[in-house]
């Protein structure tokens, strides 16, 4: 049975003239919307396929972390993209999605902040808490993109969070004090993402990355582990490839393309 606020017949009109998000496949429950979308991609599904789950039982984030999505509470979906690009030029897609998610949430009255590379935060009385995460998974062939699965998980109506998650996570409902329609949040994201994505494919990532930087947690001390040692610096922004730029005390700029960044302090805005 379809959750009323994720009914494809209601979602399609909300997407207006969007090319992405068509068709919509709704699943009342699945292990992972990314896996479901990848399976359909390998079977020949076209760009724009949107897979939405009412419940995700084995969702994951970066580095294999678990992403909880109980029935009726959160929003989990994956979008199939087929950009005609060399694989190495598609790496900024995660940041494009972050820029679109920040834009759409701001349009709904929230004040999101982006933490490199894939986290969306909201400020709470107890400090910043994660409200959404992004996971992109790419398949390539002969050095070119075959497909990209863009997965997004948003804590929409979840409350309260169990155990230690309460110290790290929040939801749109907790932030606003009111229940939201998940379909409204989803449609707002797709409407924001499509023009950002189309501009990226046609003209490169500069415009989208500028949007990402405007919403990002920057100017804060952070550290990375590299070469068996620890390097500390200040997060400056992202470059054209989507790498995080960290300026060290000596003035050198370190580019971080992958791995973990430890934030030494992350104050509320």
Secondary structure, DSSP 8 states (H G I E B T S, - for coil): ---GGG-HHHHHHHTTT-SSS-SEEEESSBS-HHHHHHHHHHTT--TT-EEEES-BSS-B-GGG-B--B-TTT-EEEEEEE---SBGGG-TTHHHHHHHHHHHHHHHTT---EEETTTEEEEEETTEEEEEEEEEEEEEEETTEEEEEEEEEEE--S--S--GGGGGTB--HHHHHSS---HHHHHHHHHHHHHHHHHHHHHH-SHHHHHHHHHHB--S-EEEEEETTEEEEEEEEEE-TTS-EEEE-TTS-EEEE-SS--EES-----
